[in-house]
Amino acid sequence: MSGRRCRFGIAVACALVMLSAACSSSSGTVSKPGPATPGPATPVIAVTPGNGSKNVDPLGKIEVSASDGILTDVSMVNEQGKPVEGILTPDRTAWKPSGPLGYDHTYTVDAKGLSITGPTGPFKASFATITPSNQTKLYLTTTGGQTLAEGGTYGVGTVIVAHFDEDIPDRAAAEKRLTVTTDPPVQGSWYWMDDRNAHWRPEKYWPSNTKVTVQANIYGAELGNGLYGQEDTKTTFKIGPSHVAIADDSTHQVQVFEDGKLIRTMPTSMGRGGSEQIGNKTIYFNTPAGVYTVMDKGNPVIMDSSTYGLPVNDRLGYKEAINWATRISGDGIYLHQLDSTVWAQGSSNTSHGCLNLNGENAKWFFDWSMPGDVVEIHGTTGPPQQSWNNGDWTIPWAEWQAGSALR
C-alpha cells in the first residue's frame, strides 16, 4: 500500500514538473497520462468583467484568470488595436492591466492557458467602458491662481485651491476624492467658495517646515449628472518660515515678523477712504481690514483703475507702471513703491487702497516675501475684507468647517 502511494505521488510530481517546463517555453508539450477526464462545468479561463459587459468602471476589477493551471498568453487591445500593458501574478494564474483603462473604449481580450491535462483556450471576450456625458479637469493652485509647484515652498498662510474647470453637481462626491496629508499632522477642512472652487486651510496658520501632499483622485469618479473626473493630480510642497506683516492704520507702519521676531518696520500710506459712485457701482478707496496672503508679484505692474470700474479719465482714475509690487488681493491691493507719497508714508493715507512704500522698502518686501505669506491689515475704516477677495482667513473656523460638503 505504501509503495502504491509513493508511485502515485511521483506521477503527480512529474506531471507538475512537465507543466512548469511547458510554461517556460511556447513550444513545449505535455504528455497526457491516460484517458482525458471530462472538463469542468465553468470555463478554465475567465475574464472579469464578463463578455459583452457595458459601462464598465475603468478603475474597477479588470482581470483574466485561470481556474485550472496557468496562463501562457494574454493580450488586451482597444477598438483601434492599441495594446494594453499588463502584468501576470508570480504563479501565472491571473493577469491585470498595469494602469487604468480609458473612458469610452471597447477592449478585446485573447487568452490561452495550460492545465495538467493540456492547453486551454484560446478564450476571447470583450467589454466596453463608461462613456461620460462630460468630463472635468482639476487644477491644484494657490489663491493667486498659480499651480502649486511640486517641491515648492510657500508661506504659513497658504490656502490650497482645488479648481475644477466645470461646475460640480455633487460637491460631496468630489470632496471625497480630495485628500490633504501633512507631516507633522495638521487638521484642516475644505470650504466650497462656489461650484468650481474648493479651498483647504488649517484653523490657524501653518507650522513652519510642514510637508504637505495634496491628491485629487477624481479619474473614474462620477461627480454628478454624468460628469466624470478627467484625470488624477497630485503635488507635494512645504511650508517655509513664518512671514507675517502687520499694517496698523493707527501708526501708519508695517511691522514685518519672521518666525515671531520683528525684523523690519516700514512707513506706509494706505487708502484715503471715501467712495465714488460710478453708474450703479460704489467704489471704495479704503484699505479693507482683514487677513490677506501674498498672491503674486510684478516689477513693474501696469495698474489700471478701469479694471475695477473706475475710468482712467475720471478725476481719480489712473493707468501707470508701478515698481516692486506685491499683490495681496484679488481686486488689486498691493504693497508697492510710490515715491510721490513718501511725504505721507508714516503719517497719513493718500492711496486708492494699496499700501504705498518707498523704493527701498518696496524692493525689500518684494524680494523677501513668497506666495502664502500673511499680511494683516488692522484699524482701517470702511468695508472690511470680503471672503471672495483672498479673504479665506477672515472666515471664522466654525463657519469654514460648515462650508465642507461632507458636514
Secondary structure, DSSP 8 states (H G I E B T S, - for coil): -HHHHHHHHHHHHHHHHHHHHHHT-TT------SS-----SS-SEEEES-TTEEEE-TTS--EEEESSSEEEEEEEE-TT--B--EEE-TTSSEEEESS---SS-EEEEEEEEEETTEEEEEEEEEEEE---SEEE-EEEE-TTS-B--TT-EE-TT--EEEEESS--S-HHHHHTTEEEEEES---EEEEESSSSEEEEEESS---TT-EEEEEE--BT-B-STTEEE---EEEEEEE-S-EEEEEETTTTEEEEEETTEEEEEEE-B-B---EEEETTEEEE-S---EEEE--EEESSEEEEGGGGT--TTSTT--EEEESSEEE-STT--EEEE-GGGTTTTTT---BSSSEEE-HHHHHHHHHH--TT-EEEEES--SS---TTTT-GGGS-HHHHHHTSTT-
